[in-house]
């Protein structure tokens, strides 16, 4: 399978369903040394690659023009400057003002809860925590409403309770910590790979083997910071994914996936790498929806329903040792309606020969 302020704390009947505004520094100054593989890249593109998703290209360009980005000790002022090997860059972005969401009364499907933690079944259209372009309607907004002050804050209030993440369009089980001690323990379990994670996905394509693994180190795409790629670059991070075929269709496969590492987009990239991308995954498969007409050509438009309009990936099961009771906890989230609907259509129109 990442700015800190405190949300407004009001009595239950006084919480406003709108965000308040507060100033938040999203990044500390960066010091970068340009490697040979990046030589010739525009300065604004290079800086943006290292800032992550919290700033836009126009914000980076304004910072460069304001003189807050220096190369070898001198302000550059030109976003189009071509970086050179061994250039030493100092990047200081201004402290932007963003809307910090307050708790929101968003329904949650809580699978398990006790005094120290909770497991939630996240819907597919929900961002996990506030970030640029998504300052409300996130899982953190909902958690702050449901659990109030009973959330860990070790990663800041914008990520209160969040131990690990799921992509916006990935549904399923996600673990929530209610205090910092529990959070640290759970984070260590993830880091040491002691948390058992199991996903279910519908792949566009037919996997050759009934069970196998995909091993391929991952790194950010050199020209698209939203995507990851399999790479032999020494800086790429090791990634290992096991899979088992659950059901076959003509041209499609229902797969159980067990990632042994937790890299960004790992399952999606690995399945694309073996020629069977996650169904309706626009970033790695090129399409953001799957319609009934994809199975029944010539279907009249009124009958041409969208079977699934997001990547068909669901975090089905999570198993971990409880930090306080030391008992093993296993939580499952049933397949969501859109994936069940898609499977019903595949069984009806593309049964395996």
N, C-alpha and C positions, 0 to 999 in steps of 0.2 A: 500497500500500500501503500514556525509556520503561520507596544501598542497597548497600552494598559491604562485603563481608567475604571472607576467604580460606577456602576449603573445607579440611577436614582432609586433610593430606598423609600417607598411610600407605603402607607397602610393599604390593605387589599382593595378597599373601595375608592382609593385615590390614584391608582396607577393609571397613567395616561397611555393610550394605545399608539402614541407617537413618540419618535425619538427625541432626545435632547441633544444639544450640540456641545461638543467639548473638543479641545485641542489634543491631538495624540501624535507623538513622534513614532513613525512606523519603522524607521531604519536608523541605526547609528552610522556614522561616517564609514565609508569603505575605502580600503587601500588595496589596489589591484596591480598586478604586474602582467602585462600582455604577453601571452605565449605565442610561439610562431604560428600555430594553427589558426589564431585569430587575426593575424597581421592583415591589414587592408580593410578590415571591417569598419563601418561608420562608427564614430564615437557614441552617438545616441543609441544605436543598436547594441553595441557592446555593453554599455552601462545598463541598459534595460534588461539584458540577459542575466545580469548579476543582482538586480534589485528584486526580482520575482514579480508577483502579480499586483503589488500594492500601488504601483505608479504606472501612469500611461506614458506613451512615447512623447506626447506633447508636453507633459510635465517635466520629463527628462530634458527635452530640448530647451524649455524655459530656464531650467537650472543651469544648463551649459551656457546659455546666452547671458545669464546673470553672473557668471564667473565663479560658480560654486563647484565646478568640476575642473580639476587641474591635471595637467600632464607634465611630469618632471618638474613640478614646483611652480608652474605658470598656468594661469587661466587659459583655457582653449578658446572659448567663446563661439566656436563654430561646430554645430551638431554634425556636419558632414566631414569633419576631420577624420582622416584614415589613421587608425591606431597602428603603431609599429611594434615590432618585437622588442621586448624589454622596456617599453614605455611604463612609467610608474604613475598610476592614476590615483588621485584622491577625490572621492565623490562624497559630497555633503549635500543631501537633499533638505529643503526647507521643511519645517514641521507643519504639515498640512492640517487643516481643520476638517474633521469628518463627523458625520452623525453617528453617535453611539446609541445603539438601540436600548430601549428599556424592556423589561419583561413583557411578553405578549401571550395572550390566552390562546395558544395553538394546541389543538388536541394531540395527545401523544399515546401511542400504544406501548405501554410499559409491560415488558415480558416478565421481568423479575426486579424486586426491590427489597432492600433491607436498610439498616441504619448507616451503612458505609458505602454502598454502591447501588447502581441500577443498570438494567439492560433494556434498551429501547429498540423497537422495530422502526427504523427510520423510513419514511416514504421516499419514493424515488425523486421527487421534485423539490427536495429540501436541501439547502446548503448547510453544512455542519456548523460553521462559525462565521461571524461577520467578517467581511473583507470588501475590497473595492468593488462597487456595483451591487453588493448584497448586504445592506446594513439593517435589514429587518426580515422577518419571516424565516430566520434560521433556526436550527436546532437549539443553539444557545439561547435565543430569545424565548423559546418554549421551555427550556430547562429552568431558566431564571424565574419564570412564572410558576412552574410546578414545584420546584424545590427551594425557591427563595435563596436564603443565604447558605443552604446546605449543599454547596458545590465546592470542589477544589478550585483554588485560584493560583496555583503554582505557575501556570502558563499565562497568567493575566486574566482579567475579567472578560475579555473578548473570547476567550477559549475556556471559560469556566466549566469545569467538569469533564472536559474533552480529553480522553486518554489516547485515542487513535481516531483516524478519520475515514470516511467513505466519500467517494466522489458524489457530486450532487445527484446524478442520475442513477446511482447504485442504491438499491433498496436493501433493507435488512438489519441485522443485529449490530448494535454499537454499544460499547461499554462506557458507563458514566461513573466518575468518582465523586463522592460527596465530601471528602476531606483530603488535605494534602498528603498525609501519611499513606492513605490508601492509594492515592494517585501515584506516588513514587513507587510503591510496590508493584502496582499493575504495569506501570511504564517499564520497570525492570523486567517483568515477565515477558512483555512484548520484545524488548531489546534482546533478551537472551533466548528468544524463540520458544518460550514455554507455553504460549497461548496457541491453542488449536483452532485454526480458522478454516471454515469450509464454505465455499460458494457454489451456487448453481447458475449455469449460464446456458443460453441457446447460441450455438455457433453457426455462422453462415459457412457451410462446408462440411465435408465428411472426414473426420479424423480417421487415419488408417488403423491405428491400434486401439484396442479396447481400454488399455491403460498404459501410461507412459509418463515421462516428465520432460519439461522444457527447461534447459539451462542456458541462459544467455545474459551477460552483464548489460546493464541499462545505463543510459546517460541521456541528457537533454538533447533534443534535435538541434543541430548547429544553426538552423535558420528559422526555427519555429519553437518558441519557448513554451508553448502549450503542449507539445508532444514529446514523448520519449522514444528512444530507438534502442535496438540491440546493437551492441558495439564491442569491438575488441580493443578499444582505447584503454590504456592503463588506468585512466581516471574513472572509467565506468564501474558501477557498483554491481557486485555479484548478485544474481537473482535466480531462484530455483522454484519451479512450479510443477506439482504433480497433478495429474488429471485421471479421471475414470469416466468412460462413456456410460451414461444411464439409459439412453434410448436413441435409436437411430431413425432418421427419416431420409428420403431422397433429397440430397443437397443440404441437409441440416443435421445437427447433432445436439442432443441434450447432454451436458457435461457437468460432472461434479469436479470442482477444482480446489486444490489444497496448496496455497502458496506457503512455502517454507521460509521465504524472506518477505519483507514488507516494503517493496519499492513502489514509487509512484507509478500508477497505471500498469502495474506488473502483469496482471492477468490479461488485460486487454492487449498489451504489446506482445506478450508471449504467444497468445493465440493467433494474432495477426502474423507473427513471425513464422508459424507453421502452416499458414495459408487458410486458417479458419477463424476469421475475426468475429468478435462478439456481434450478434445480430443487432442492427439499427444503431451501431456505434459510429456516429458521423466522423469523429476524429480519426479513428483507425480503420473504419470500414467504408467510409464515403457516403453513408446514408443515415438519416436521423429518424426514419420510421419504416415500418413494415406493414404493408396493407394486404387485405384479402386478395386483391387482384394480382399480387405477386405469386399467389398460388393458383388462382383461377383467372387466367387471361380472358379479357373481353367482358369482364363482369360489369354490369350497368353501374353507373356512379352512385345511385342511391344505396346500393348494396355493398359498395366498396369501402368497408369500414377500416379504420386504422387499428390493426391488431396490437401494435406496440409502438410508442412514439419516443422511445429512449433506449439506451443500451440495455440489452437483455441480460443484466448481471445482478444477482441477488446474494447478499451475505446471509447464508442459510443457517449456519451453526457456529457458535463460539463456545469454547471450553477452556476454563482457567481455574487456578487454585485460588480460593477466597483468601485475601490477605489477612483477615482477622480470625476466621473460623478454621482455616486450612482445609476446608472441604472443597471437593471439586464441584464446580458449577457448570452446567451445560444448558445453554439457552438456544432455542430454535425459533425462527420466524418463518411462517408458511409462505409458499410462493404467492406473490401478489397477483391480483386479477388479470393484469395485462399479460403476464407471462403464462398464466393458466389458459387464457384465451388464445394466445399464440400456439401453445402446445395442442389445444383441441383442434385448431385449424390444420396444423401439420399432420395430426393423426388422421384427420378426415381426408386431406387432399394429397399428402405426401408420405403415405405409409412406406416403410422400408420394404424393398422388393424381396 
